[in-house]
Amino acid sequence: MSPISWKNLLKKISDPFKDQSFLNSLHFLEKLVAKVLSLALVFVIIFSVVELFILLIEDMIKTTPDNFFKEDLLNILGLFLNVLIALEVLENITVYLKKQTFLVELVVVTSLTAVARKIIIFDLKKYSSIDLIALSTSILALSISYWLLRRSNKSDEK
Protein backbone atom coordinates (compact mmCIF):
# COMPACT_ATOMS: atom_id res chain seq x y z
CA MET A 1 0.00 0.00 0.00
CA SER A 2 1.14 3.48 -0.72
CA PRO A 3 1.53 6.14 2.01
CA ILE A 4 -1.65 7.88 0.81
CA SER A 5 -3.68 4.72 1.36
CA TRP A 6 -2.34 4.38 4.91
CA LYS A 7 -3.20 8.00 5.56
CA ASN A 8 -6.75 7.48 4.27
CA LEU A 9 -7.12 4.32 6.36
CA LEU A 10 -5.94 6.10 9.51
CA LYS A 11 -8.31 8.98 8.78
CA LYS A 12 -11.26 6.59 8.39
CA ILE A 13 -10.35 4.84 11.62
CA SER A 14 -9.91 8.08 13.59
CA ASP A 15 -13.04 9.85 12.22
CA PRO A 16 -15.52 8.12 14.55
CA PHE A 17 -13.45 9.22 17.54
CA LYS A 18 -13.54 12.91 16.70
CA ASP A 19 -15.58 14.89 19.18
CA GLN A 20 -18.66 15.58 17.05
CA SER A 21 -18.81 12.09 15.55
CA PHE A 22 -18.40 10.53 18.97
CA LEU A 23 -21.09 12.76 20.48
CA ASN A 24 -23.46 11.92 17.63
CA SER A 25 -22.88 8.22 18.27
CA LEU A 26 -23.56 8.67 21.99
CA HIS A 27 -26.72 10.65 21.25
CA PHE A 28 -27.94 7.88 18.90
CA LEU A 29 -27.23 5.27 21.60
CA GLU A 30 -29.07 7.32 24.25
CA LYS A 31 -32.15 7.60 22.03
CA LEU A 32 -32.03 3.89 21.22
CA VAL A 33 -31.82 2.94 24.90
CA ALA A 34 -34.68 5.35 25.75
CA LYS A 35 -36.85 3.77 23.04
CA VAL A 36 -36.08 0.24 24.23
CA LEU A 37 -36.83 1.26 27.83
CA SER A 38 -40.12 2.87 26.81
CA LEU A 39 -41.19 -0.29 24.98
CA ALA A 40 -40.28 -2.41 28.00
CA LEU A 41 -42.21 -0.01 30.23
CA VAL A 42 -45.29 -0.28 27.99
CA PHE A 43 -45.23 -4.05 28.53
CA VAL A 44 -44.84 -3.54 32.29
CA ILE A 45 -47.83 -1.17 32.29
CA ILE A 46 -49.99 -3.57 30.28
CA PHE A 47 -49.16 -6.52 32.55
CA SER A 48 -49.71 -4.39 35.66
CA VAL A 49 -53.15 -3.30 34.45
CA VAL A 50 -54.05 -6.92 33.67
CA GLU A 51 -52.84 -7.98 37.13
CA LEU A 52 -54.87 -5.18 38.73
CA PHE A 53 -58.04 -6.25 36.89
CA ILE A 54 -57.48 -9.90 37.82
CA LEU A 55 -57.07 -8.93 41.49
CA LEU A 56 -60.22 -6.77 41.35
CA ILE A 57 -62.29 -9.53 39.74
CA GLU A 58 -60.97 -12.18 42.15
CA ASP A 59 -61.74 -9.92 45.09
CA MET A 60 -65.26 -9.22 43.84
CA ILE A 61 -65.92 -12.95 43.34
CA LYS A 62 -64.48 -14.24 46.62
CA THR A 63 -65.83 -11.65 49.06
CA THR A 64 -69.25 -10.76 50.31
CA PRO A 65 -70.60 -7.24 49.72
CA ASP A 66 -70.06 -6.23 53.36
CA ASN A 67 -66.40 -7.36 53.20
CA PHE A 68 -65.73 -5.92 49.75
CA PHE A 69 -62.02 -5.06 49.18
CA LYS A 70 -61.35 -5.06 52.92
CA GLU A 71 -58.46 -7.52 52.79
CA ASP A 72 -56.86 -6.57 49.48
CA LEU A 73 -57.50 -2.83 49.48
CA LEU A 74 -53.84 -1.94 50.12
CA ASN A 75 -52.68 -4.36 47.41
CA ILE A 76 -55.18 -2.87 44.96
CA LEU A 77 -54.12 0.69 45.82
CA GLY A 78 -50.46 -0.32 45.56
CA LEU A 79 -50.95 -1.83 42.09
CA PHE A 80 -53.01 1.16 40.96
CA LEU A 81 -50.32 3.59 42.09
CA ASN A 82 -47.63 1.40 40.47
CA VAL A 83 -49.42 1.85 37.15
CA LEU A 84 -49.62 5.63 37.67
CA ILE A 85 -45.91 5.79 38.54
CA ALA A 86 -45.03 3.72 35.47
CA LEU A 87 -47.10 6.09 33.32
CA GLU A 88 -45.24 9.06 34.80
CA VAL A 89 -41.88 7.40 34.10
CA LEU A 90 -43.06 6.74 30.54
CA GLU A 91 -43.95 10.44 30.28
CA ASN A 92 -40.42 11.29 31.46
CA ILE A 93 -38.96 9.11 28.71
CA THR A 94 -41.33 10.60 26.12
CA VAL A 95 -40.31 14.14 27.06
CA TYR A 96 -36.65 13.10 26.86
CA LEU A 97 -37.14 11.66 23.37
CA LYS A 98 -38.97 14.81 22.20
CA LYS A 99 -36.75 17.46 23.78
CA GLN A 100 -33.51 15.59 24.59
CA THR A 101 -33.80 16.86 28.15
CA PHE A 102 -35.38 15.84 31.42
CA LEU A 103 -37.99 18.08 33.01
CA VAL A 104 -36.96 18.26 36.65
CA GLU A 105 -40.50 19.19 37.67
CA LEU A 106 -41.84 15.98 36.12
CA VAL A 107 -39.16 13.89 37.84
CA VAL A 108 -40.05 15.47 41.21
CA VAL A 109 -43.77 14.79 40.67
CA THR A 110 -42.98 11.16 39.82
CA SER A 111 -40.88 10.91 42.99
CA LEU A 112 -43.68 12.46 45.05
CA THR A 113 -46.12 9.89 43.69
CA ALA A 114 -43.71 7.04 44.47
CA VAL A 115 -43.12 8.17 48.06
CA ALA A 116 -46.85 8.87 48.54
CA ARG A 117 -47.51 5.31 47.40
CA LYS A 118 -45.14 4.02 50.07
CA ILE A 119 -46.96 6.05 52.73
CA ILE A 120 -50.41 4.92 51.54
CA ILE A 121 -49.50 1.23 51.71
CA PHE A 122 -47.28 1.68 54.79
CA ASP A 123 -47.77 -1.15 57.30
CA LEU A 124 -47.01 -0.07 60.87
CA LYS A 125 -46.78 -3.73 61.89
CA LYS A 126 -43.83 -4.33 59.53
CA TYR A 127 -41.97 -1.03 59.87
CA SER A 128 -41.07 1.29 62.69
CA SER A 129 -42.20 4.86 63.23
CA ILE A 130 -38.70 6.00 62.20
CA ASP A 131 -39.40 4.63 58.71
CA LEU A 132 -42.62 6.64 58.57
CA ILE A 133 -40.76 9.77 59.70
CA ALA A 134 -38.17 9.20 56.96
CA LEU A 135 -40.91 8.87 54.33
CA SER A 136 -42.63 11.99 55.68
CA THR A 137 -39.37 13.92 55.52
CA SER A 138 -38.94 12.77 51.92
CA ILE A 139 -42.44 14.01 51.08
CA LEU A 140 -41.69 17.35 52.74
CA ALA A 141 -38.39 17.76 50.87
CA LEU A 142 -39.93 16.79 47.53
CA SER A 143 -42.91 19.08 48.13
CA ILE A 144 -40.64 22.02 48.87
CA SER A 145 -38.60 21.18 45.77
CA TYR A 146 -41.75 21.07 43.65
CA TRP A 147 -43.00 24.37 45.11
CA LEU A 148 -39.64 26.04 44.40
CA LEU A 149 -39.61 24.69 40.85
CA ARG A 150 -43.16 25.91 40.18
CA ARG A 151 -42.34 29.29 41.68
CA SER A 152 -39.18 29.55 39.58
CA ASN A 153 -41.06 28.56 36.41
CA LYS A 154 -43.75 31.18 37.07
CA SER A 155 -41.15 33.91 37.53
CA ASP A 156 -39.43 32.81 34.29
CA GLU A 157 -42.72 33.17 32.40
CA LYS A 158 -43.21 36.80 33.51
C-alpha positions as CSV (number, residue, x, y, z in Angstrom):
1,M,0.0,0.0,0.0
2,S,1.1,3.5,-0.7
3,P,1.5,6.1,2.0
4,I,-1.7,7.9,0.8
5,S,-3.7,4.7,1.4
6,W,-2.3,4.4,4.9
7,K,-3.2,8.0,5.6
8,N,-6.8,7.5,4.3
9,L,-7.1,4.3,6.4
10,L,-5.9,6.1,9.5
11,K,-8.3,9.0,8.8
12,K,-11.3,6.6,8.4
13,I,-10.3,4.8,11.6
14,S,-9.9,8.1,13.6
15,D,-13.0,9.9,12.2
16,P,-15.5,8.1,14.6
17,F,-13.4,9.2,17.5
18,K,-13.5,12.9,16.7
19,D,-15.6,14.9,19.2
20,Q,-18.7,15.6,17.1
21,S,-18.8,12.1,15.6
22,F,-18.4,10.5,19.0
23,L,-21.1,12.8,20.5
24,N,-23.5,11.9,17.6
25,S,-22.9,8.2,18.3
26,L,-23.6,8.7,22.0
27,H,-26.7,10.6,21.2
28,F,-27.9,7.9,18.9
29,L,-27.2,5.3,21.6
30,E,-29.1,7.3,24.2
31,K,-32.2,7.6,22.0
32,L,-32.0,3.9,21.2
33,V,-31.8,2.9,24.9
34,A,-34.7,5.4,25.7
35,K,-36.8,3.8,23.0
36,V,-36.1,0.2,24.2
37,L,-36.8,1.3,27.8
38,S,-40.1,2.9,26.8
39,L,-41.2,-0.3,25.0
40,A,-40.3,-2.4,28.0
41,L,-42.2,0.0,30.2
42,V,-45.3,-0.3,28.0
43,F,-45.2,-4.0,28.5
44,V,-44.8,-3.5,32.3
45,I,-47.8,-1.2,32.3
46,I,-50.0,-3.6,30.3
47,F,-49.2,-6.5,32.5
48,S,-49.7,-4.4,35.7
49,V,-53.1,-3.3,34.5
50,V,-54.0,-6.9,33.7
51,E,-52.8,-8.0,37.1
52,L,-54.9,-5.2,38.7
53,F,-58.0,-6.2,36.9
54,I,-57.5,-9.9,37.8
55,L,-57.1,-8.9,41.5
56,L,-60.2,-6.8,41.3
57,I,-62.3,-9.5,39.7
58,E,-61.0,-12.2,42.2
59,D,-61.7,-9.9,45.1
60,M,-65.3,-9.2,43.8
61,I,-65.9,-12.9,43.3
62,K,-64.5,-14.2,46.6
63,T,-65.8,-11.6,49.1
64,T,-69.2,-10.8,50.3
65,P,-70.6,-7.2,49.7
66,D,-70.1,-6.2,53.4
67,N,-66.4,-7.4,53.2
68,F,-65.7,-5.9,49.7
69,F,-62.0,-5.1,49.2
70,K,-61.4,-5.1,52.9
71,E,-58.5,-7.5,52.8
72,D,-56.9,-6.6,49.5
73,L,-57.5,-2.8,49.5
74,L,-53.8,-1.9,50.1
75,N,-52.7,-4.4,47.4
76,I,-55.2,-2.9,45.0
77,L,-54.1,0.7,45.8
78,G,-50.5,-0.3,45.6
79,L,-51.0,-1.8,42.1
80,F,-53.0,1.2,41.0
81,L,-50.3,3.6,42.1
82,N,-47.6,1.4,40.5
83,V,-49.4,1.9,37.1
84,L,-49.6,5.6,37.7
85,I,-45.9,5.8,38.5
86,A,-45.0,3.7,35.5
87,L,-47.1,6.1,33.3
88,E,-45.2,9.1,34.8
89,V,-41.9,7.4,34.1
90,L,-43.1,6.7,30.5
91,E,-44.0,10.4,30.3
92,N,-40.4,11.3,31.5
93,I,-39.0,9.1,28.7
94,T,-41.3,10.6,26.1
95,V,-40.3,14.1,27.1
96,Y,-36.6,13.1,26.9
97,L,-37.1,11.7,23.4
98,K,-39.0,14.8,22.2
99,K,-36.8,17.5,23.8
100,Q,-33.5,15.6,24.6
101,T,-33.8,16.9,28.1
102,F,-35.4,15.8,31.4
103,L,-38.0,18.1,33.0
104,V,-37.0,18.3,36.6
105,E,-40.5,19.2,37.7
106,L,-41.8,16.0,36.1
107,V,-39.2,13.9,37.8
108,V,-40.0,15.5,41.2
109,V,-43.8,14.8,40.7
110,T,-43.0,11.2,39.8
111,S,-40.9,10.9,43.0
112,L,-43.7,12.5,45.0
113,T,-46.1,9.9,43.7
114,A,-43.7,7.0,44.5
115,V,-43.1,8.2,48.1
116,A,-46.8,8.9,48.5
117,R,-47.5,5.3,47.4
118,K,-45.1,4.0,50.1
119,I,-47.0,6.0,52.7
120,I,-50.4,4.9,51.5
121,I,-49.5,1.2,51.7
122,F,-47.3,1.7,54.8
123,D,-47.8,-1.1,57.3
124,L,-47.0,-0.1,60.9
125,K,-46.8,-3.7,61.9
126,K,-43.8,-4.3,59.5
127,Y,-42.0,-1.0,59.9
128,S,-41.1,1.3,62.7
129,S,-42.2,4.9,63.2
130,I,-38.7,6.0,62.2
131,D,-39.4,4.6,58.7
132,L,-42.6,6.6,58.6
133,I,-40.8,9.8,59.7
134,A,-38.2,9.2,57.0
135,L,-40.9,8.9,54.3
136,S,-42.6,12.0,55.7
137,T,-39.4,13.9,55.5
138,S,-38.9,12.8,51.9
139,I,-42.4,14.0,51.1
140,L,-41.7,17.4,52.7
141,A,-38.4,17.8,50.9
142,L,-39.9,16.8,47.5
143,S,-42.9,19.1,48.1
144,I,-40.6,22.0,48.9
145,S,-38.6,21.2,45.8
146,Y,-41.8,21.1,43.7
147,W,-43.0,24.4,45.1
148,L,-39.6,26.0,44.4
149,L,-39.6,24.7,40.8
150,R,-43.2,25.9,40.2
151,R,-42.3,29.3,41.7
152,S,-39.2,29.5,39.6
153,N,-41.1,28.6,36.4
154,K,-43.8,31.2,37.1
155,S,-41.2,33.9,37.5
156,D,-39.4,32.8,34.3
157,E,-42.7,33.2,32.4
158,K,-43.2,36.8,33.5
